[in-house]
Each structure stands twice: as structure tokens, then as C-alpha cells.
Amino acid sequence: MPPLIFAWSLFVDNREDIRNALKSADEELRRAVIDSLRGKDLGDVGEFVFTAMGDGSWRVRKEAVNVFVAAEPSGHFIAELLELLRDEGNAGLRNSAAEAIVMLGERAALQLKKLAGDPDAGVRKFVVDVMGGIGGVEFIPVLLAALHDSDVNVSAAAAEHLGTIGDAGVVPELLAAIAANENAFFRFSVLSALGKLGTPGPVPEEIKKLVGQDIFSKVLYDCLGSIGDHTAAPILLEGFLSSQKSARCAAVKAFNRILLRSGAMERQQLQGVMRRLSGGEVVLAFMELLEVEGHDTALAEAVTNLLGVIGDPRAAVPLLAAYLTERLSSLALNALSALGPAGMDTLREIYPRADEKVCGAICTLFGKLGYPGGDDLIRNALRNPSPLVRRSAVQAAGQRGLSDCIPEIIGLLEEADDGFSGAIVSCLQLLAQKDSHPVRTVARQLADSEQPQRRRDAALLFAALRDGDYLSRLAKDEDPSVRQTSVAAIGKLHIPSLQGVLQIALVDETPEVRMVAAEALGESGNADALEPLRLALRDDDSRVQCAALKSMTRLEPLAILDVIKPLLPTAGGLLMITCLEVLESLGGNAALDLVEAVLDNEDEELVILAFNILSRHDKERILRNAERLFAHHHAGIRYDTAATLAGLPGQRPRAVLKNALKNEGNNLVRDLMKRLLKGGA
């Protein structure tokens, strides 16, 4: 800080010097002078603060506003501040005064209300804006009166701010005002406010009278989207073909909002209305509005949804573009499904001229939507030069159950990368249910491959074929990833004869295999797995221990407490977290007793986890353990304990809290305890 400015921060007693400094060309000096007045009596320095509010620099004005508000001004100074609103020659001064009043909030309410009837319309407008900026409900009567102000700027601002404050009780008076005041600007403001306030219901008569006046179309439709129910449909249908694009967009979004929130019966009626538009010009208008990469997400979603409701097959192509857009993909899929076979016929017609991205999407859609008319196209797409199209065709062939394509799909494995081979294997898993022989043949070939990835693929196929013999062989593969995949597959088959394979895998040299084996034994449902799983609890890898504990819980939940109890004294980290999760899932006093034991753990994160479980299920246990919780070294635990006790009934929690306050050394926790005790007084 320059020496001169620093000096001002210390000595500002000479009033004439202050006046001169505020005239300086140095902006930082002027700001520093005002900052130096912070904390002083406004009776002594108010003149300078008000002067600075009209400074040419926004930084100086901002400093003056902050100094004024921090001084907690009395009503006299607030009234003086409001007089600054009359200065028509200095917009910065008026804006600073308004900002200061808003920051003062309801402390300025009395003075604001007195000024609401000022003869100067400009002052009344500022007063209304400030009331809206504060947003207090106590200003509602004044703002309602201002709806009838002779100056339209004041009345329109009052309507706008009533909408912002958000009290729906003013809706009747807004409707009466929009009927009485024909000024277009005022009606715009009221419609906007109603859109924020209204509860969905029948369209008010006052609103119906504005229908057909193009100047109000957009804001009227926006309003109906918020306050209208199914009775707004005829009005919005007219808006679909409005000459103004903004009005068409508003009508579409409003109709979609009403449709989505309507009850089942009303929704069915609205859908029937929309379906009757199929084949007409409205569909073309909707298609023109669908900008899948546009900024208006609500419009794109509304058009996509409504095109599906209408069901016109002409919409298939624009909906396909929406399907290719991530944000609209799910919605577009539903809409395309609603078009039925006729829509898919349209896509089939454009396929020969489409680029590879579109061709791939068409194949995907034919598979997902189960379109039989696209089966030949899918078969041909398996030979498409584009890998993207071939991959989409493979997935579609599996979904459509085209088992005659198995040889061709198998042939694609040779050139496939890992991602594509995964799609091929997934397809073959589906097709194995229809024709197992060729799939079994390729699975055996893959099982003999030198590449671990191919042997993993074989395991997945043998799982689809429920071939336990080959899976048992692959569970002993030299590659741990193949063993892991095979063991996981065996677990899902629930074949009793393979139980021994899983138990052997439980002592595999690779922890990932042991973990999967433990999970698989739990899925088997066989109680004979309990003893091997008990041994796995001693594994040196915590992931294996956790998998074993979860599986034992699944197999014999009634006995799991006896398993967990001896683990608690030495368990840590992931195993302890799993123990606590299991105990919470079991519930009951015996389980919560074991959770209580964790409150003495050295690991604060585990204590927090146990604390939260007890808080969710039995807060009285927090009271029972309050003494040791308040003795914990972690301040967060003491903080949470205090907050929990404050919510318990009776005098004992308060007494415990008061006693803990005597020994609490953390300021944050102490402050909370004091507030809680004061609040309960």
C-alpha cells in the first residue's frame, strides 16, 4: 500500500482533508479514505459515505455501500439514504442507494413503505425494485397496491416482484389486474409472474381473453406451461402453427410440461389429441423445431417426446438424429419405439444412402426394438466394410436371435480387437440358447488358443452353454485372468458338482481368483461352503476376507454374529467396514451391541461409520456412549455427538451436553454446544 493511502487508513480526522481526498483523481486513495471510515459514527461521516456512493468508480461506490451497511444505520440514516433515489443525474448514486437498501433487508422496511406513495414515479419504481430485491413477504400489500399505480413502469415492476417473492395467494389479484389494465407491458409482467406462482389447474377466464393476441403468444404459452392443466390443450394446439417461431417453441414446451405432470386419465386424453395430428402439417412444424445440438434442451426434449406420442413415421429420421445425441438418446429411443414398424420401415429406406454412423445406429435400433423387417439388413451389415457397422450388426443379430448368422459372426473373431470381440462373445452367448452346436465348437477352439483373452472368451461361452466340464478345466488355466473368469462363471451356474472346483479356487495363488471364488461360494447356496469360507476369513488379502464374510452372511445369516464378534478386536480397514455394513443390514439389538464396540477403535473413520449406524437405528445408544464419544480426539465426532444429543428428548441429554462443555477445547465444538444449550433453554 502506498504511504499516502496507508496514512489515510490511520488519520482521517480533518473533514476538509477528507472532502479534498474524495475529489482526488487517485481511485485507490478515494476507496481507502472510505474504508478508513468503517466503524465510525454515521453522524460524523455519513456525508462522506453518501458522497462516495455517487463516485465515478464502482469500487469506491461498493466500499461506501459496505461501510454504510456495516454501520447498522438507524431509521434516520436509512431515510436519508432513500432520498438519494431522487437524484436523476447520477445513476451510480441511485443504484448504490438501492443496493445498500437491499443489503439492509427488512431493517429498511418501515422507511421503504413510507416512500412507496412518493409523488415521483421514478422513486416509486426504485422502491418497488428494492422491495423485490429484498423479497420479504411483508412487502406484498404494498406491491399489490402498486399493481394499480398510474405509472406502468411501477405497476409492471410490482407484478414482476410479486412473482419473484413467490406467494401464490396473490394470484387472484394478479388476474384481476391483468383484466383491468390493458397495457401490453403490464400484461407481459403479470403473465410472467403468474407463470412463477400459479398451481396447475383450469385456464383462468382472464387468461383466455388474451388468446389470439399475437403480442402475448409466447409469454402466454410459457405461463400456461406452469399454471395450465389439460384444459389448456386447445389453446396450445393453436400455438403449434403460430407464425412466430418463439411462440411455437413455447407452445410445444408448455404442452409437454402439462402432459408429463397430468394424471393417467388426462394424459391419455392429451395423447389421443396428439395422435390425431399424425399425417398433418404440425408434424412437419415439429420436425423443423428439433435442433438436436441446439442450446434449448427443454425444447429438444419436448419435441422428441411429442413426436413419439404423435406416432407419425415421417418423424423417424429426425428422431434418429436425436438418438445419436447423448442427451436425447434415451428419450428418442422411446419415441422411435412408439412409431412402430412403420417408423422402422422409414429408417430401412434411408439405410443405403446413410453414412456409417447412421447405418450403425439403424442396426442397433432394429436389434433393440425387435424389428423383424430389418433382419436381412442386419445379415448384410455383418459384411459391411465399416467395423462400426459390423459391430452394431453383431449386437443386433444377438438381440434378434439370428442363429443362422453364427458362422459369419464367428468368422469376425479373427480380426476383432478386444472391444469388438467382447461384442461378438456377448452375441454368441445369446445365440447359444437357440443353436448351441456351432457356439460349442467355437468355444472349444477358443479354449485351446494361446491367447488368454480368447480363453476368457471361451469361459464366457461355456457359461452360456452351462458346460461345467470345460469350465472346470479353464478354472485351472495357467493365466489368472482366465481362472478368475471361469470361477466367476461357475458361481453363476449353481451346479452342485462344481462346488469342489470353487473350494480349490479359494486357495489360488492369485487374490483376485480367491475373492471371486469366495463370492461364487456365497451364490451357490450350499451350506457345505461355510467351513472353507471360515478359513478364507484368515486370508492375507482383505478383499478375500470381505467376500468370504458377505458369502457367509448370505448362506447362514442367523449365525453370522458369532463369526463377526471375534473379528472385531483385530479387524481394520476394509474388513471392519464390511463387518459394520453386515451388522447394519442385520439390525437388531445384538448386532447394534457389536457396532457399539467399534466406538473405541483407534481409526476415527471407523468410529464415524459406527456412530452413523447407531444414529440411524438407535440414537439412545449415542447417549449411552456419550462420555467416551466426547473423550474422542477427533473434533468431528464430538461435534456430531453434541448435535445428536440435542435432538433427544428429556433432561439427561442436556445434562450430558452441559458437562461435556466444561472439558471441550475446540472452539467450533464449544460454540455448537453453547448454541444447542441456549436453544434448549
Summary of the structure (lengths in Angstrom):
residues: 681
radius of gyration: 36.8
end to end distance: 49.1
largest distance: 103.2
contacts: 2285
relative contact order: 0.02
helix: 77%
strand: 0%
